[in-house]
Amino acid sequence: MKLGWIALAAATGLTATPAAAEEIRTLGKLLLTGGVTTVEGSAGGGLASWAVITGYETREGIGANAHATLVALPDYQFRAYGAAVGLYDRVELSYTRQAFDTQGTGAKLGLGKGFTFHQDIFGAKVRVLGDAVYNQDTWVPQVAVGVQYKNADKAAVIGLLGGQDDDGVDVYVAATKVLLAESLVLNGTLRATKANQTGLLGFGGPGADDYTVQFEGSAGMLLSKRLLVGAEYRTKPNKLGLKEDDWFDVFAGYAVNKNLSVTAAYADLGTVATFKGQRGLYLSLQAGF
């Protein structure tokens, strides 16, 4: 009956009472409410980090996942892969390796065809307040603070572009709320960063080596216990003098089960390294427990 209650709550939007919520909390998270994996490796949407902790672990357990992501754009290709661990639904540790392939555009930029920027991202996140799912008797969201250390591998090229550093640290605060009665998932994140294109093009720029605060927002609707659709918006700094537009996507995340999920999106990244109209398919696979 408990598992049936969880499925019914996710599919039809029944509100959990505090007593029922406490009873089912030990069975783990509802499908998709642990988020998927962002381009930087943290649990969240595709573009925005959320306050949720990766995996389907309870407060007495450990969860983990591995992911692979592809973003196919008109002039570039972005790839990422990595893994994350969730500890007791409190702490998240993650690693992601990013690759930004300039393909034929590299020759036009004077870098050479197929020139590829790489970046390693090590992340940590701690839930400090609330429970996004089970605290249905309050509007208080789940809140987490996170930090990401980023190290790009093309220091010489980054310097020629005007980047001040090839490594840097992002700090963010995220708030996430799942409203079962409305079948909604809402998130807002504030990120302090110096990163150019998430750090792939270095950190800081000519006369602009200070941190700026950027916003990441997500809104999704659970159409069923397995399917989440929604949209995201992420503001970006502009430190290199190469126009860097805000990012936007419309996504659908589908949970085959608690061990496998797939996310597909239409992503609009705007102008990237002087080339406009970078819009295309975002596809991400996540496997774990």
C-alpha positions as CSV (number, residue, x, y, z in Angstrom):
1,M,0.0,0.0,0.0
2,K,2.9,2.4,0.7
3,L,4.3,2.1,-2.7
4,G,0.9,2.5,-4.2
5,W,0.4,5.6,-2.2
6,I,3.6,7.1,-3.6
7,A,2.8,6.3,-7.2
8,L,-0.7,7.7,-6.7
9,A,0.7,10.9,-5.2
10,A,3.1,11.5,-8.0
11,A,0.6,10.6,-10.8
12,T,-2.5,12.4,-9.5
13,G,-1.1,15.1,-7.2
14,L,-2.4,14.0,-3.8
15,T,-1.0,16.1,-1.0
16,A,1.0,14.2,1.6
17,T,0.0,14.8,5.2
18,P,2.9,15.3,7.6
19,A,2.2,11.9,9.2
20,A,2.0,10.1,5.8
21,A,5.0,11.9,4.5
22,E,7.1,10.8,7.5
23,E,5.9,7.2,7.0
24,I,6.9,7.1,3.3
25,R,10.1,9.2,3.7
26,T,12.1,6.0,4.5
27,L,11.2,4.4,1.2
28,G,13.2,7.0,-0.7
29,K,12.5,9.7,-3.3
30,L,9.7,9.8,-5.8
31,L,10.7,9.2,-9.5
32,L,12.5,12.3,-11.0
33,T,12.4,14.3,-7.7
34,G,16.2,13.8,-7.3
35,G,16.7,15.7,-10.5
36,V,18.7,14.7,-13.5
37,T,22.3,15.8,-14.1
38,T,23.3,19.3,-15.2
39,V,26.1,20.1,-17.7
40,E,28.3,20.7,-14.7
41,G,27.6,17.4,-13.0
42,S,25.3,18.5,-10.1
43,A,21.8,17.2,-9.6
44,G,19.2,19.5,-11.2
45,G,17.8,20.2,-14.6
46,G,20.0,20.3,-17.8
47,L,21.2,23.8,-17.3
48,A,20.3,24.7,-13.7
49,S,21.6,23.2,-10.4
50,W,18.8,22.4,-7.9
51,A,18.9,22.0,-4.2
52,V,18.1,18.3,-4.4
53,I,20.7,15.6,-3.7
54,T,21.5,13.1,-6.5
55,G,20.4,9.5,-6.3
56,Y,17.3,7.8,-4.7
57,E,18.9,7.2,-1.3
58,T,17.0,7.7,1.9
59,R,18.4,9.7,4.9
60,E,20.0,6.4,6.0
61,G,21.5,5.4,2.7
62,I,23.9,6.2,-0.2
63,G,22.9,6.8,-3.9
64,A,25.0,7.3,-7.0
65,N,24.7,7.8,-10.7
66,A,26.8,8.0,-13.9
67,H,25.8,10.3,-16.8
68,A,26.6,11.2,-20.4
69,T,25.4,14.3,-22.1
70,L,25.5,15.6,-25.7
71,V,24.5,19.0,-27.0
72,A,24.6,19.2,-30.8
73,L,24.8,22.8,-32.1
74,P,25.1,24.2,-35.6
75,D,28.8,25.2,-35.2
76,Y,30.0,23.3,-32.2
77,Q,29.4,20.1,-30.2
78,F,29.4,19.8,-26.4
79,R,29.9,16.5,-24.5
80,A,30.1,15.7,-20.9
81,Y,30.4,12.6,-18.8
82,G,30.9,11.9,-15.1
83,A,29.5,10.5,-11.8
84,A,28.0,11.7,-8.6
85,V,27.3,10.3,-5.1
86,G,24.5,11.3,-2.7
87,L,25.2,10.7,1.0
88,Y,22.2,10.3,3.3
89,D,20.1,12.8,1.2
90,R,22.3,15.5,2.7
91,V,25.6,15.7,0.8
92,E,26.4,15.4,-2.9
93,L,29.9,14.9,-4.4
94,S,30.3,15.0,-8.2
95,Y,32.8,14.9,-11.0
96,T,32.3,15.9,-14.6
97,R,34.6,16.0,-17.7
98,Q,33.4,18.5,-20.3
99,A,34.5,18.7,-23.9
100,F,33.7,21.6,-26.2
101,D,34.5,20.5,-29.8
102,T,34.8,23.4,-32.3
103,Q,34.6,20.9,-35.2
104,G,34.9,22.7,-38.6
105,T,34.4,26.1,-36.9
106,G,37.9,25.7,-35.3
107,A,39.5,26.4,-38.6
108,K,37.5,29.6,-39.0
109,L,38.6,30.7,-35.6
110,G,42.3,30.0,-36.4
111,L,42.4,27.1,-33.9
112,G,42.4,24.2,-36.3
113,K,39.6,21.9,-37.3
114,G,38.3,19.8,-34.4
115,F,40.1,21.9,-31.8
116,T,38.5,20.8,-28.4
117,F,38.4,22.6,-25.1
118,H,38.2,20.4,-22.0
119,Q,37.3,21.1,-18.4
120,D,37.2,19.1,-15.2
121,I,34.6,20.0,-12.6
122,F,34.7,18.8,-9.0
123,G,31.5,19.6,-7.1
124,A,30.1,19.4,-3.6
125,K,26.6,20.3,-2.3
126,V,25.0,20.3,1.1
127,R,21.3,20.4,1.9
128,V,21.0,23.0,4.7
129,L,17.2,23.4,5.0
130,G,13.9,21.8,4.2
131,D,12.7,18.8,2.1
132,A,11.6,19.5,-1.4
133,V,9.1,16.7,-1.5
134,Y,7.9,15.6,1.9
135,N,7.4,19.0,3.5
136,Q,4.0,19.5,1.8
137,D,2.5,21.3,4.8
138,T,4.8,24.3,4.3
139,W,5.9,26.6,1.4
140,V,9.5,26.5,2.7
141,P,11.6,25.0,0.0
142,Q,14.6,22.7,0.2
143,V,17.7,24.8,0.3
144,A,21.3,23.8,-0.5
145,V,24.7,25.5,-0.9
146,G,27.2,24.2,-3.4
147,V,30.7,24.8,-4.7
148,Q,32.3,23.7,-7.9
149,Y,36.1,23.8,-8.7
150,K,36.7,24.0,-12.4
151,N,39.9,23.5,-14.3
152,A,40.2,24.1,-18.1
153,D,43.0,22.6,-20.1
154,K,43.8,25.2,-22.8
155,A,45.6,27.9,-20.7
156,A,47.5,29.4,-23.7
157,V,44.4,29.9,-25.9
158,I,42.4,31.2,-22.9
159,G,45.1,33.8,-22.3
160,L,45.1,34.8,-26.0
161,L,41.3,35.3,-25.7
162,G,41.8,37.6,-22.7
163,G,40.9,35.1,-19.9
164,Q,42.6,35.9,-16.6
165,D,42.7,32.3,-15.3
166,D,42.3,28.7,-16.5
167,D,40.8,27.6,-13.2
168,G,38.2,29.0,-10.9
169,V,35.5,28.3,-8.3
170,D,31.7,28.8,-8.5
171,V,29.6,29.1,-5.4
172,Y,25.8,28.8,-5.5
173,V,22.7,28.7,-3.4
174,A,19.6,26.8,-4.7
175,A,16.0,26.5,-3.5
176,T,13.8,23.7,-4.8
177,K,10.1,22.9,-4.1
178,V,8.0,20.0,-5.4
179,L,4.3,20.8,-5.1
180,L,2.5,17.4,-5.3
181,A,-1.0,18.9,-5.4
182,E,-0.1,20.9,-8.4
183,S,2.3,18.4,-9.9
184,L,4.9,21.2,-10.1
185,V,8.7,21.3,-9.6
186,L,10.1,24.9,-9.1
187,N,13.7,26.0,-8.6
188,G,15.7,29.1,-8.3
189,T,19.5,29.4,-8.0
190,L,21.9,32.2,-7.4
191,R,25.5,31.5,-8.6
192,A,28.6,33.6,-7.9
193,T,31.0,33.0,-10.8
194,K,33.8,34.3,-13.0
195,A,33.4,31.6,-15.6
196,N,33.3,32.2,-19.4
197,Q,31.0,29.6,-21.0
198,T,30.9,27.7,-17.7
199,G,34.7,27.9,-17.5
200,L,35.6,26.2,-20.8
201,L,36.9,29.6,-22.0
202,G,38.5,30.4,-18.7
203,F,37.7,32.8,-15.9
204,G,37.6,36.6,-15.8
205,G,38.5,38.8,-18.7
206,P,40.1,42.1,-19.6
207,G,39.6,44.4,-16.6
208,A,36.8,42.1,-15.2
209,D,38.2,39.6,-12.8
210,D,35.5,40.0,-10.2
211,Y,32.7,37.7,-9.3
212,T,29.2,38.4,-10.6
213,V,25.9,36.8,-9.4
214,Q,23.9,35.0,-12.0
215,F,20.4,33.4,-11.9
216,E,19.3,29.9,-12.8
217,G,15.6,29.1,-12.9
218,S,13.6,26.0,-13.6
219,A,9.9,25.1,-13.8
220,G,8.6,21.7,-14.6
221,M,5.3,19.8,-14.5
222,L,5.0,16.1,-13.6
223,L,2.6,14.8,-16.3
224,S,2.9,11.3,-14.8
225,K,5.1,9.7,-12.2
226,R,7.7,9.0,-15.0
227,L,7.5,12.1,-17.2
228,L,8.6,15.7,-16.3
229,V,8.4,18.5,-18.8
230,G,9.4,22.1,-18.3
231,A,11.8,25.0,-19.2
232,E,14.9,26.6,-17.8
233,Y,16.6,29.9,-18.0
234,R,20.2,30.7,-17.0
235,T,21.9,34.2,-17.1
236,K,25.5,34.4,-18.1
237,P,28.4,36.8,-17.4
238,N,30.1,38.6,-20.2
239,K,33.8,39.1,-19.3
240,L,35.8,38.3,-22.4
241,G,34.3,40.8,-24.7
242,L,33.1,37.9,-26.8
243,K,29.3,38.1,-26.6
244,E,27.9,35.5,-24.2
245,D,24.1,35.2,-24.3
246,D,21.9,33.8,-21.6
247,W,20.8,30.1,-22.0
248,F,17.3,28.7,-22.3
249,D,15.9,25.3,-22.8
250,V,12.6,23.4,-23.0
251,F,13.0,19.8,-21.8
252,A,11.4,16.5,-21.1
253,G,12.8,14.0,-18.6
254,Y,11.6,10.4,-18.6
255,A,12.4,7.9,-15.8
256,V,12.4,4.3,-17.2
257,N,12.7,3.2,-13.6
258,K,14.8,4.3,-10.6
259,N,18.0,3.1,-12.3
260,L,17.7,4.8,-15.7
261,S,16.4,8.1,-17.0
262,V,16.7,10.1,-20.2
263,T,16.4,13.8,-20.7
264,A,15.9,15.5,-24.1
265,A,15.7,19.2,-24.7
266,Y,15.8,22.0,-27.2
267,A,18.6,24.3,-26.0
268,D,19.2,27.8,-27.1
269,L,22.7,29.0,-26.1
270,G,22.7,32.1,-28.3
271,T,26.1,33.4,-29.4
272,V,29.1,31.3,-28.5
273,A,32.6,32.4,-29.4
274,T,31.3,35.0,-32.0
275,F,29.0,32.5,-33.8
276,K,25.3,33.3,-33.4
277,G,22.3,31.1,-33.3
278,Q,23.7,28.2,-31.4
279,R,20.5,26.2,-30.9
280,G,20.1,22.4,-31.0
281,L,19.4,19.1,-29.4
282,Y,20.3,18.4,-25.8
283,L,20.4,14.7,-24.8
284,S,21.4,13.2,-21.5
285,L,21.4,9.6,-20.1
286,Q,21.7,8.9,-16.4
287,A,22.0,5.5,-14.7
288,G,22.3,4.8,-11.0
289,F,20.4,4.1,-7.8
